[in-house]
Amino acid sequence: MHLNLSCGAKGPWVVISILFVLISAVYSRASALTAEEITTIEAYEKVAPSVVNITTQACEVEFFFCATPSIKGSGSGVVLREDGLIITNGHVVSGAQGIRVVLSDGRRLEARITASDPNDDLAVIKVDVGDKPLKAIVLGDSDTLKVGQRVLAVGNPFGLGQTLTSGVISMTGRTIRDHETVLKNLIQTDAPINPGNSGGALINLDGELVGLCTAILSPTGSSIRIGFALPVKRIKAAAPELMRPWRKITGWVLAILLTVWFLRRIYRKQSRQYGME
């Protein structure tokens, strides 16, 4: 290409302008995000405020007293309600004497266990949010997941909060045994899940929760890209009782009262019969 530089004083500025446009075009093309990257970023930004870091403190009991130093653990949690209800794995908070939650905005809040379900390795904890409500996650549909579908894991691996990893659905309906606990119908994913991810979110590209990261299969304790998550369907089924544990207590109380009433009727009936004889 031949550039005519004999344009008087304006010639150099024309050349500079052309070069600037060409460099800008090349730079823009090189730095532009792909559609998949944009989708991933949007899903992460939608979900990140709803994923929390959990640290726990426990102690070894010696002669009925708590020994020092404390044993510390870490995990993740997902916000179910704006008022501070958070769901996580039961093994994350089991046996903890103290639970602290770190929110995406940096707030550090003390938490307490309100309910747990050992059969599904689920627990609900509660924090006092004051006048700053949390952002609840959107629950998706785990029944429609397909092998090969892209998913993202957001959690607190090795204490590194708000970490994002990506992968695909490797298989659904998996069953694994962890010591004495058998977990059925799990989602298997190759999205890297490490210690500390337990209780974190497994989401689809729409930013909806499809599973709760729960376990990994690894000879080293770190990710070899075989991870498992509880499907959100199980969370939906368990959540009403976990979020309102008094409902289960009320059911037991009613059952006991009904049993007592029935036994009293039998006793009175038999008493009248014996009295007549």
TIVO-17397 format. One record per residue (C-alpha): x, y, z. Coordinates in nm, 3 decimals. Layout:
! residues N
+---------+---------+---------+
!      px !      py !      pz !
+---------+---------+---------+
!       X !       Y !       Z !
...
+---------+---------+---------+
END
This chain:
! residues 277
+---------+---------+---------+
!      px !      py !      pz !
+---------+---------+---------+
!   0.000 !   0.000 !   0.000 !
!   0.138 !   0.339 !  -0.098 !
!   0.073 !   0.634 !   0.133 !
!   0.100 !   0.979 !  -0.016 !
!   0.294 !   1.180 !   0.241 !
!   0.291 !   1.499 !   0.035 !
!  -0.014 !   1.640 !   0.211 !
!   0.156 !   1.934 !   0.371 !
!   0.136 !   1.972 !   0.746 !
!  -0.159 !   1.734 !   0.769 !
!   0.030 !   1.440 !   0.618 !
!   0.193 !   1.307 !   0.937 !
!  -0.130 !   1.334 !   1.133 !
!  -0.316 !   1.134 !   0.869 !
!  -0.056 !   0.857 !   0.888 !
!  -0.065 !   0.858 !   1.268 !
!  -0.446 !   0.839 !   1.266 !
!  -0.444 !   0.545 !   1.026 !
!  -0.186 !   0.359 !   1.235 !
!  -0.382 !   0.429 !   1.553 !
!  -0.699 !   0.286 !   1.398 !
!  -0.515 !  -0.026 !   1.276 !
!  -0.348 !  -0.086 !   1.615 !
!  -0.676 !  -0.032 !   1.800 !
!  -0.853 !  -0.282 !   1.574 !
!  -0.586 !  -0.546 !   1.627 !
!  -0.584 !  -0.490 !   2.005 !
!  -0.964 !  -0.501 !   2.029 !
!  -0.977 !  -0.826 !   1.836 !
!  -0.706 !  -0.980 !   2.051 !
!  -0.864 !  -0.872 !   2.383 !
!  -1.229 !  -0.940 !   2.299 !
!  -1.404 !  -1.201 !   2.515 !
!  -1.567 !  -1.499 !   2.356 !
!  -1.938 !  -1.560 !   2.398 !
!  -1.863 !  -1.854 !   2.627 !
!  -1.634 !  -1.643 !   2.844 !
!  -1.897 !  -1.371 !   2.873 !
!  -2.157 !  -1.630 !   2.976 !
!  -1.922 !  -1.773 !   3.239 !
!  -1.841 !  -1.429 !   3.380 !
!  -2.208 !  -1.332 !   3.400 !
!  -2.300 !  -1.659 !   3.574 !
!  -2.019 !  -1.616 !   3.827 !
!  -2.105 !  -1.253 !   3.903 !
!  -2.468 !  -1.352 !   3.954 !
!  -2.386 !  -1.630 !   4.199 !
!  -2.073 !  -1.510 !   4.384 !
!  -2.265 !  -1.290 !   4.636 !
!  -2.469 !  -1.596 !   4.734 !
!  -2.169 !  -1.817 !   4.815 !
!  -2.001 !  -1.779 !   5.155 !
!  -1.685 !  -1.906 !   5.319 !
!  -1.724 !  -2.104 !   5.641 !
!  -1.456 !  -2.156 !   5.903 !
!  -1.512 !  -2.372 !   6.208 !
!  -1.341 !  -2.432 !   6.538 !
!  -1.353 !  -2.754 !   6.734 !
!  -1.148 !  -2.900 !   7.012 !
!  -1.030 !  -3.231 !   7.146 !
!  -1.186 !  -3.308 !   7.481 !
!  -0.947 !  -3.404 !   7.756 !
!  -1.087 !  -3.483 !   8.102 !
!  -1.417 !  -3.311 !   8.013 !
!  -1.239 !  -2.990 !   7.912 !
!  -1.163 !  -2.843 !   7.573 !
!  -0.799 !  -2.885 !   7.486 !
!  -0.601 !  -2.619 !   7.305 !
!  -0.516 !  -2.536 !   7.038 !
!  -0.847 !  -2.550 !   6.856 !
!  -0.888 !  -2.762 !   6.547 !
!  -0.984 !  -2.542 !   6.255 !
!  -1.175 !  -2.639 !   5.943 !
!  -1.307 !  -2.463 !   5.638 !
!  -1.583 !  -2.509 !   5.388 !
!  -1.840 !  -2.325 !   5.184 !
!  -2.208 !  -2.244 !   5.202 !
!  -2.492 !  -2.117 !   4.985 !
!  -2.744 !  -1.850 !   5.084 !
!  -3.099 !  -1.985 !   5.079 !
!  -3.279 !  -1.683 !   5.224 !
!  -3.206 !  -1.313 !   5.251 !
!  -3.255 !  -1.319 !   5.628 !
!  -2.936 !  -1.522 !   5.678 !
!  -3.026 !  -1.888 !   5.627 !
!  -2.735 !  -2.072 !   5.464 !
!  -2.716 !  -2.435 !   5.355 !
!  -2.395 !  -2.635 !   5.363 !
!  -2.277 !  -2.992 !   5.407 !
!  -2.333 !  -3.147 !   5.746 !
!  -1.972 !  -3.261 !   5.770 !
!  -1.853 !  -2.900 !   5.732 !
!  -2.007 !  -2.790 !   6.062 !
!  -2.050 !  -3.119 !   6.249 !
!  -1.893 !  -3.104 !   6.594 !
!  -1.800 !  -2.738 !   6.562 !
!  -1.789 !  -2.525 !   6.878 !
!  -1.768 !  -2.207 !   6.674 !
!  -1.877 !  -2.121 !   6.320 !
!  -1.779 !  -1.805 !   6.135 !
!  -1.913 !  -1.701 !   5.795 !
!  -1.730 !  -1.464 !   5.561 !
!  -1.958 !  -1.297 !   5.306 !
!  -1.861 !  -1.179 !   4.960 !
!  -1.872 !  -0.817 !   5.082 !
!  -1.613 !  -0.892 !   5.351 !
!  -1.845 !  -0.911 !   5.651 !
!  -1.753 !  -1.173 !   5.912 !
!  -2.049 !  -1.308 !   6.105 !
!  -2.091 !  -1.571 !   6.372 !
!  -2.330 !  -1.853 !   6.280 !
!  -2.522 !  -2.125 !   6.459 !
!  -2.660 !  -2.456 !   6.340 !
!  -3.039 !  -2.453 !   6.318 !
!  -3.100 !  -2.796 !   6.163 !
!  -2.921 !  -3.089 !   6.003 !
!  -2.996 !  -3.397 !   5.799 !
!  -2.722 !  -3.662 !   5.836 !
!  -2.882 !  -3.886 !   5.572 !
!  -2.820 !  -3.626 !   5.301 !
!  -2.515 !  -3.468 !   5.467 !
!  -2.696 !  -3.134 !   5.484 !
!  -2.704 !  -2.862 !   5.749 !
!  -2.863 !  -2.520 !   5.775 !
!  -2.684 !  -2.244 !   5.962 !
!  -2.810 !  -1.896 !   6.051 !
!  -2.632 !  -1.562 !   6.069 !
!  -2.767 !  -1.228 !   6.190 !
!  -2.750 !  -0.998 !   5.887 !
!  -2.886 !  -0.688 !   6.061 !
!  -3.014 !  -0.433 !   5.809 !
!  -2.805 !  -0.573 !   5.521 !
!  -2.991 !  -0.870 !   5.374 !
!  -2.806 !  -1.138 !   5.184 !
!  -2.860 !  -1.234 !   4.821 !
!  -3.035 !  -1.570 !   4.797 !
!  -2.925 !  -1.803 !   4.520 !
!  -3.165 !  -1.906 !   4.244 !
!  -3.250 !  -2.277 !   4.256 !
!  -3.232 !  -2.457 !   3.923 !
!  -3.347 !  -2.799 !   3.802 !
!  -3.112 !  -3.094 !   3.849 !
!  -3.348 !  -3.336 !   3.674 !
!  -3.273 !  -3.179 !   3.335 !
!  -2.894 !  -3.206 !   3.360 !
!  -2.722 !  -3.385 !   3.071 !
!  -2.385 !  -3.556 !   3.059 !
!  -2.146 !  -3.315 !   2.890 !
!  -2.333 !  -3.003 !   3.005 !
!  -2.109 !  -2.721 !   3.123 !
!  -2.119 !  -2.640 !   3.496 !
!  -1.927 !  -2.411 !   3.730 !
!  -1.819 !  -2.467 !   4.091 !
!  -1.788 !  -2.171 !   4.328 !
!  -1.647 !  -2.216 !   4.676 !
!  -1.366 !  -2.185 !   4.926 !
!  -1.098 !  -2.443 !   4.836 !
!  -0.803 !  -2.443 !   5.076 !
!  -0.945 !  -2.123 !   5.230 !
!  -0.928 !  -1.933 !   4.899 !
!  -1.274 !  -1.777 !   4.896 !
!  -1.490 !  -1.706 !   4.592 !
!  -1.287 !  -1.941 !   4.373 !
!  -1.437 !  -2.042 !   4.037 !
!  -1.363 !  -2.366 !   3.854 !
!  -1.536 !  -2.505 !   3.548 !
!  -1.610 !  -2.842 !   3.396 !
!  -1.889 !  -3.062 !   3.271 !
!  -2.141 !  -3.309 !   3.406 !
!  -1.956 !  -3.640 !   3.395 !
!  -2.249 !  -3.856 !   3.507 !
!  -2.567 !  -3.841 !   3.712 !
!  -2.716 !  -4.089 !   3.958 !
!  -2.386 !  -4.184 !   4.122 !
!  -2.373 !  -4.361 !   4.459 !
!  -2.071 !  -4.329 !   4.688 !
!  -1.988 !  -4.447 !   5.039 !
!  -1.807 !  -4.220 !   5.283 !
!  -1.724 !  -4.421 !   5.594 !
!  -2.067 !  -4.522 !   5.728 !
!  -2.263 !  -4.276 !   5.511 !
!  -2.402 !  -4.378 !   5.173 !
!  -2.495 !  -4.091 !   4.941 !
!  -2.711 !  -4.180 !   4.644 !
!  -2.807 !  -4.015 !   4.314 !
!  -2.517 !  -3.770 !   4.316 !
!  -2.398 !  -3.555 !   4.029 !
!  -2.047 !  -3.638 !   3.912 !
!  -1.844 !  -3.353 !   3.762 !
!  -1.490 !  -3.293 !   3.643 !
!  -1.498 !  -2.932 !   3.763 !
!  -1.206 !  -2.923 !   4.012 !
!  -1.336 !  -2.961 !   4.368 !
!  -1.087 !  -2.949 !   4.654 !
!  -1.097 !  -2.951 !   5.035 !
!  -1.293 !  -2.642 !   5.134 !
!  -1.532 !  -2.664 !   4.838 !
!  -1.773 !  -2.877 !   5.041 !
!  -2.105 !  -2.696 !   5.074 !
!  -2.026 !  -2.471 !   4.779 !
!  -2.234 !  -2.413 !   4.469 !
!  -2.243 !  -2.616 !   4.151 !
!  -2.426 !  -2.399 !   3.899 !
!  -2.532 !  -2.405 !   3.537 !
!  -2.443 !  -2.130 !   3.290 !
!  -2.766 !  -1.944 !   3.378 !
!  -2.631 !  -1.892 !   3.730 !
!  -2.876 !  -2.135 !   3.890 !
!  -2.788 !  -2.380 !   4.164 !
!  -2.801 !  -2.738 !   4.035 !
!  -2.599 !  -2.907 !   4.309 !
!  -2.412 !  -2.869 !   4.637 !
!  -2.046 !  -2.972 !   4.614 !
!  -2.007 !  -3.256 !   4.863 !
!  -1.724 !  -3.500 !   4.803 !
!  -1.428 !  -3.595 !   4.586 !
!  -1.271 !  -3.924 !   4.488 !
!  -0.897 !  -3.885 !   4.529 !
!  -0.602 !  -4.088 !   4.658 !
!  -0.423 !  -3.765 !   4.753 !
!  -0.704 !  -3.560 !   4.905 !
!  -0.685 !  -3.304 !   4.625 !
!  -0.881 !  -3.285 !   4.303 !
!  -0.823 !  -3.537 !   4.028 !
!  -1.136 !  -3.401 !   3.857 !
!  -1.373 !  -3.660 !   4.004 !
!  -1.611 !  -3.465 !   4.223 !
!  -1.965 !  -3.520 !   4.346 !
!  -2.251 !  -3.287 !   4.429 !
!  -2.590 !  -3.335 !   4.592 !
!  -2.856 !  -3.249 !   4.332 !
!  -3.061 !  -2.941 !   4.405 !
!  -3.372 !  -3.158 !   4.392 !
!  -3.265 !  -3.312 !   4.724 !
!  -3.208 !  -2.968 !   4.871 !
!  -3.555 !  -2.857 !   4.765 !
!  -3.705 !  -3.167 !   4.928 !
!  -3.512 !  -3.130 !   5.253 !
!  -3.510 !  -2.751 !   5.281 !
!  -3.865 !  -2.697 !   5.414 !
!  -3.801 !  -2.914 !   5.720 !
!  -3.445 !  -2.788 !   5.763 !
!  -3.556 !  -2.426 !   5.739 !
!  -3.852 !  -2.485 !   5.974 !
!  -3.741 !  -2.760 !   6.214 !
!  -4.038 !  -2.689 !   6.441 !
!  -4.260 !  -2.853 !   6.178 !
!  -4.097 !  -3.190 !   6.245 !
!  -4.123 !  -3.136 !   6.622 !
!  -4.489 !  -3.038 !   6.586 !
!  -4.553 !  -3.357 !   6.390 !
!  -4.399 !  -3.571 !   6.664 !
!  -4.596 !  -3.388 !   6.934 !
!  -4.922 !  -3.443 !   6.747 !
!  -4.838 !  -3.809 !   6.696 !
!  -4.768 !  -3.853 !   7.068 !
!  -5.088 !  -3.673 !   7.167 !
!  -5.290 !  -3.885 !   6.927 !
!  -5.134 !  -4.203 !   7.067 !
!  -5.210 !  -4.096 !   7.426 !
!  -5.569 !  -4.012 !   7.333 !
!  -5.614 !  -4.349 !   7.163 !
!  -5.467 !  -4.542 !   7.459 !
!  -5.690 !  -4.353 !   7.703 !
!  -5.997 !  -4.448 !   7.503 !
!  -5.894 !  -4.813 !   7.513 !
!  -5.827 !  -4.790 !   7.888 !
!  -6.165 !  -4.629 !   7.960 !
!  -6.346 !  -4.883 !   7.748 !
!  -6.180 !  -5.171 !   7.927 !
!  -6.246 !  -5.007 !   8.265 !
!  -6.618 !  -4.982 !   8.192 !
!  -6.628 !  -5.344 !   8.082 !
!  -6.458 !  -5.461 !   8.402 !
!  -6.689 !  -5.238 !   8.607 !
!  -6.998 !  -5.392 !   8.450 !
!  -6.874 !  -5.741 !   8.527 !
+---------+---------+---------+
END
